[in-house]
């Protein structure tokens, strides 16, 4: 009887605790923070180790916890749609490291057959897909593959795609759009269909259902996917082609349904029915209308995807645009690499300008006084703050003022991470 009463009391106490905690069981994590951002940090000194720094997204501070392991020089990062898996590419060993964000612990790693500049984690499962342009696949005469990565067992399977450069997933990972360098075609993979998963028949007749090559593009380099529609960016002249444009591509029928010509297109962001497109034209790329020492500028185009009409244009910093992010108060951050850097942030006697443009809600522009490539952007839904990884530094912008936070809770508006910050990702919904 006493044991029965004790069991009942334990059950009642457990139920009370469950209700008191909101009916949700939480997994302990070393930082104990509810609002976290991961910053990949690389080092050049082999005696030190890089890693993924955990940042308190509520007040922009670094807790006293060890960085998560991610090799010596982690940079490019990706997170799953549910934010439970985060991964970073270590360029020193061509290895992708994955972590469980709920426990802040390692899942595993996969060493790729070459470097990558694009990979995705399309679902909550610890699997990903990386474009590896120099990979070799048995039975395939050309270089290039999409590596299907299993972080649990550390293995990968190479799916042959000639010169695979960029990979974009649909919402459930059942379709992968693969873009190859110097190509006017796009490859559509259905990785779950291939048996065995290595598939080279896309390049033979008849093609496999697991792999389709779709022609009719003009140096496609990227896409934004929404439901069954992909907005494919044709790089055009910037990548050695003819005309830059956005092509509306039906994923169900694999057909192009509409084409909207634009000055340039290498990166885009979709906000409801508004598509922002950025790039740098090879010609007609002057900076007319701006007071700047830069001789070359990029272009931002705003498109209403419902009508296909262009609703806005702006002249922005040049370079190859690879980052775009929209803040809670409607300010668009656009970042590029290999841009025209003006002045020196350490000696700001005159104009200082780098690879970042802020396109404000009223159509005006801000060119922050900072130099270097923009490798990461992260906005918040609960704060008017933008994290910017530029020139290896992690800057914090107050988007109500469009300036670096100065004399606030951060000195000089920079989160002090020693080493090179290669990317930033929020791993909580906030």
C-alpha positions in Angstrom: 0.0 0.0 0.0 2.8 2.4 0.9 4.5 1.8 -2.4 1.3 2.4 -4.2 0.7 5.7 -2.4 4.3 6.7 -3.1 3.9 5.9 -6.8 0.7 8.1 -6.9 2.5 11.0 -5.2 5.4 10.8 -7.7 3.0 10.8 -10.6 1.0 13.8 -9.2 4.2 15.7 -8.5 5.5 15.0 -12.0 2.2 16.2 -13.5 2.4 19.4 -11.5 5.9 20.0 -12.7 4.9 19.3 -16.3 2.0 21.8 -16.1 4.1 24.4 -14.3 6.7 24.2 -17.1 4.0 24.7 -19.7 3.6 21.1 -20.6 6.9 21.1 -22.5 9.9 18.9 -21.8 13.1 20.7 -22.5 16.5 19.3 -23.1 19.4 20.8 -21.1 21.9 22.9 -23.1 25.2 24.2 -22.0 24.4 27.9 -22.6 21.0 27.9 -21.0 19.9 30.7 -23.4 16.5 30.8 -25.1 17.6 33.2 -27.9 20.8 32.1 -29.6 22.8 32.9 -32.6 25.7 30.8 -34.0 28.8 32.5 -35.5 31.3 30.5 -37.3 34.9 31.5 -36.4 38.0 30.5 -38.2 41.6 30.8 -37.2 44.9 30.9 -39.1 47.1 29.7 -36.3 47.0 25.8 -36.4 47.7 25.7 -32.7 44.2 27.2 -32.1 40.9 25.8 -33.0 37.9 27.4 -34.7 34.4 26.6 -33.9 30.8 27.8 -33.6 30.4 30.6 -31.1 27.1 30.8 -29.2 25.8 34.4 -28.9 23.1 35.6 -26.6 20.7 37.1 -29.2 18.8 39.1 -26.5 21.7 41.3 -25.5 24.5 40.6 -28.0 26.9 39.0 -25.5 29.0 35.8 -25.6 28.2 33.4 -22.7 31.0 31.6 -20.9 30.6 28.4 -22.7 33.0 26.6 -25.1 32.4 27.0 -28.8 30.9 24.0 -30.6 33.5 22.0 -32.5 33.6 22.7 -36.3 37.2 22.2 -37.4 39.9 24.8 -37.8 38.4 27.2 -40.3 34.6 27.0 -40.4 32.8 29.5 -42.5 29.7 28.9 -44.6 26.7 27.7 -42.5 23.3 26.2 -43.0 20.4 25.4 -40.7 17.4 23.1 -41.1 13.9 24.7 -41.5 13.1 23.6 -37.9 16.4 25.0 -36.6 17.3 21.8 -34.8 20.3 21.0 -37.0 23.0 23.5 -37.9 26.1 22.8 -39.9 29.3 24.6 -41.0 31.9 23.9 -43.7 35.5 23.8 -42.6 37.5 24.9 -45.6 40.8 23.6 -44.2 39.7 19.9 -44.5 36.6 20.2 -46.8 34.5 18.8 -44.0 30.9 19.7 -43.0 30.3 19.6 -39.2 26.8 19.2 -37.9 25.4 20.0 -34.4 22.2 19.4 -32.6 21.0 22.9 -31.6 18.6 21.6 -29.0 21.4 20.0 -26.9 24.3 22.1 -28.3 26.2 19.0 -29.0 27.9 17.4 -32.0 25.9 15.1 -34.4 28.8 14.2 -36.7 30.8 15.3 -39.7 31.2 14.4 -43.3 34.4 15.0 -45.3 33.6 16.0 -48.8 35.6 15.0 -52.0 36.3 18.7 -52.5 35.4 22.3 -51.5 31.8 23.6 -51.5 30.3 27.0 -51.5 26.7 25.8 -51.2 25.0 23.2 -49.1 21.5 22.8 -47.6 19.8 20.8 -44.8 16.3 20.6 -46.1 14.5 18.8 -43.3 14.8 18.2 -39.5 16.8 15.0 -40.3 20.6 15.1 -39.9 21.2 14.9 -43.6 22.3 17.5 -46.1 23.3 18.1 -49.7 26.4 19.9 -50.9 27.4 21.0 -54.4 31.0 19.9 -55.0 32.2 21.1 -58.4 35.5 19.2 -58.4 34.0 15.8 -57.2 34.5 12.6 -59.2 31.8 10.0 -59.7 32.6 6.5 -60.9 31.3 6.0 -64.5 30.9 9.7 -65.1 33.4 11.4 -67.4 33.1 15.0 -66.0 33.8 16.6 -62.7 31.0 17.7 -60.4 28.5 16.2 -58.0 25.9 16.8 -55.3 27.0 15.0 -52.2 24.2 13.5 -50.1 25.6 13.8 -46.5 24.6 11.6 -43.6 26.0 13.2 -40.5 25.0 10.3 -38.3 27.4 7.8 -39.9 29.7 10.3 -41.6 29.1 8.9 -45.1 28.2 10.6 -48.3 26.8 9.5 -51.7 27.8 11.5 -54.8 25.1 12.2 -57.3 26.7 13.2 -60.6 26.0 16.8 -61.7 28.5 18.4 -64.1 30.3 21.4 -62.5 27.7 21.5 -59.6 28.1 25.0 -58.0 24.9 25.8 -56.1 22.1 23.7 -54.6 18.7 24.9 -53.5 16.0 22.7 -52.0 12.2 22.8 -52.1 10.3 22.9 -48.8 10.5 19.1 -48.1 13.8 18.1 -49.7 12.1 16.0 -52.4 13.5 18.3 -55.1 16.9 19.9 -55.4 17.7 22.6 -57.9 21.3 22.4 -58.9 23.2 25.2 -60.8 26.4 24.6 -62.6 29.1 27.1 -63.6 28.9 28.4 -67.2 25.8 26.5 -68.0 22.4 27.6 -69.6 20.6 24.6 -68.0 19.4 23.7 -64.5 19.5 20.2 -63.0 16.5 19.0 -61.0 17.3 16.1 -58.7 14.8 13.9 -56.9 17.3 12.2 -54.5 14.7 9.9 -53.0 13.9 8.2 -56.3 17.4 7.1 -57.3 18.2 3.4 -56.6 21.0 3.1 -56.0 21.3 6.8 -55.0 24.3 7.4 -57.3 22.6 8.5 -60.5 24.5 9.4 -63.7 21.7 8.6 -66.2 20.6 12.2 -66.3 23.4 12.6 -68.9 22.3 9.7 -71.0 19.2 8.7 -73.0 16.6 8.2 -71.7 17.2 10.2 -68.5 16.3 8.9 -65.1 13.3 10.2 -63.2 15.7 11.0 -60.4 17.6 13.5 -62.6 16.3 16.0 -65.1 18.3 18.6 -67.1 16.1 21.6 -67.9 17.4 23.9 -70.7 16.3 27.4 -71.6 18.1 29.5 -69.0 20.8 32.1 -69.3 23.6 31.3 -66.8 21.3 30.4 -63.9 23.0 30.7 -60.5 20.3 30.7 -57.7 16.6 30.3 -57.0 14.1 31.3 -54.3 11.5 28.6 -53.8 7.9 29.2 -52.6 5.5 26.3 -52.6 5.6 24.9 -56.2 7.2 28.0 -57.7 10.9 28.6 -58.1 12.1 32.1 -59.0 15.3 31.3 -60.9 18.0 33.9 -61.2 19.7 34.2 -64.6 23.0 35.8 -64.1 23.3 36.8 -67.7 26.2 39.1 -68.7 27.7 39.1 -65.2 28.5 35.4 -65.7 29.3 35.4 -69.4 25.8 35.1 -70.7 23.4 37.5 -72.4 20.5 38.9 -70.5 19.9 38.7 -66.7 16.4 37.9 -65.7 14.1 36.1 -63.2 12.3 33.1 -64.6 9.2 31.7 -62.9 9.7 28.0 -62.9 6.8 25.6 -62.1 8.3 22.7 -60.0 5.4 20.4 -60.7 5.6 20.5 -64.5 9.3 21.6 -64.7 8.4 24.4 -67.1 9.3 28.1 -67.3 6.1 30.1 -67.1 7.3 33.8 -67.1 10.5 35.8 -67.6 11.2 39.2 -66.1 14.3 40.9 -67.5 16.5 42.7 -64.9 19.9 44.5 -65.0 21.6 41.8 -63.0 20.7 38.8 -60.7 22.8 36.7 -58.4 20.9 36.9 -55.1 17.2 37.3 -54.2 14.8 37.4 -51.3 11.1 36.9 -51.3 8.9 38.7 -48.8 5.2 37.8 -49.4 4.7 38.8 -53.0 7.7 41.1 -53.3 10.9 39.7 -54.7 14.2 41.7 -54.2 16.9 40.9 -56.8 20.5 42.0 -56.6 23.5 41.8 -59.0 26.2 43.8 -60.8 25.8 44.2 -64.6 28.9 43.8 -66.8 27.9 47.0 -68.6 25.8 50.0 -67.6 27.1 49.7 -64.1 28.1 53.3 -63.3 27.2 55.0 -60.0 25.4 57.9 -61.4 23.4 59.8 -58.8 25.6 58.9 -56.0 28.5 60.8 -54.3 31.1 58.1 -54.2 34.7 57.3 -55.3 33.5 53.9 -56.6 33.4 53.7 -60.4 31.2 50.6 -60.5 27.9 49.9 -58.8 25.4 47.1 -58.6 21.7 47.1 -59.1 18.7 46.2 -57.0 15.4 45.4 -58.6 12.1 45.0 -56.8 9.5 42.7 -58.5 5.8 42.1 -57.7 5.6 38.3 -58.4 1.8 38.4 -58.7 1.9 40.6 -61.7 5.5 40.2 -62.8 6.0 44.0 -62.8 9.1 45.8 -61.6 8.0 48.2 -58.8 11.4 49.6 -57.7 15.0 50.0 -58.7 18.1 51.2 -56.8 21.9 51.6 -57.4 23.8 49.6 -54.7 27.4 48.5 -54.0 29.0 46.3 -56.6 30.6 42.8 -56.4 29.0 39.4 -56.5 25.9 39.5 -54.3 25.4 36.4 -52.2 23.6 37.7 -49.0 20.2 39.4 -48.5 18.1 39.8 -45.3 15.0 41.8 -44.3 14.6 43.2 -40.8 11.5 43.4 -38.7 11.0 47.0 -39.6 11.4 46.5 -43.3 15.0 47.4 -44.0 16.7 45.2 -46.6 20.4 44.4 -46.1 22.2 43.4 -49.3 25.8 42.0 -49.2 28.3 41.0 -51.8 31.9 39.7 -52.1 34.8 41.2 -54.1 33.3 44.6 -54.2 35.0 48.0 -54.6 36.2 49.0 -51.1 36.6 52.7 -50.5 38.7 54.2 -47.7 39.7 52.4 -44.6 37.5 51.9 -41.6 40.6 52.2 -39.3 41.4 55.6 -40.8 38.1 57.2 -41.7 39.4 60.5 -43.0 37.1 60.4 -46.0 34.6 58.1 -47.6 34.5 54.6 -46.2 32.4 52.0 -48.1 32.4 48.3 -48.5 30.2 45.5 -49.7 27.0 46.3 -47.8 24.0 48.3 -48.8 20.9 49.0 -46.7 17.7 49.6 -48.8 15.2 51.4 -46.5 11.5 51.0 -46.6 11.1 54.5 -48.2 13.5 53.6 -51.0 16.4 55.5 -49.7 19.9 53.9 -49.3 22.5 53.7 -46.6 26.2 52.7 -47.3 27.7 51.8 -43.9 31.3 52.9 -43.3 32.8 49.4 -43.2 35.1 47.4 -45.5 35.2 43.8 -46.7 33.1 41.0 -48.0 29.7 40.4 -46.4 29.6 36.7 -45.4 26.6 36.6 -43.1 23.4 38.5 -42.3 20.9 37.8 -39.5 17.9 39.8 -38.5 15.5 39.4 -35.5 11.7 39.4 -35.2 11.7 40.9 -31.7 14.5 43.4 -32.0 15.4 46.1 -34.5 18.9 44.8 -34.8 20.9 43.2 -37.7 24.0 41.1 -37.3 26.5 41.6 -40.1 29.6 39.5 -40.7 31.7 41.8 -42.8 35.5 41.8 -43.3 35.8 39.0 -40.8 34.1 41.1 -38.0 30.7 40.6 -36.5 28.9 44.0 -36.5 25.7 45.0 -34.8 23.4 47.5 -36.5 20.6 49.4 -34.9 18.1 49.4 -37.8 16.1 52.3 -36.4 19.2 54.4 -37.0 21.1 52.4 -39.7 24.3 52.9 -37.8 26.6 50.7 -35.8 25.7 50.7 -32.2 28.2 53.1 -30.5 28.4 53.9 -26.8 25.5 51.5 -26.2 25.9 48.0 -24.6 28.4 47.1 -27.3 31.7 48.9 -27.8 32.0 50.1 -31.3 29.0 48.0 -32.4 31.1 44.8 -32.7 30.8 41.5 -30.9 34.3 40.6 -29.9 35.1 37.3 -31.5 38.8 36.6 -32.0 39.4 35.3 -35.5 37.5 35.5 -38.7 33.7 35.4 -38.5 32.6 33.5 -41.6 28.8 33.3 -41.2 26.0 33.8 -38.7 22.7 32.0 -38.1 19.9 32.3 -35.6 19.0 28.9 -34.1 15.9 29.9 -32.2 12.6 31.5 -33.2 12.9 35.1 -32.1 
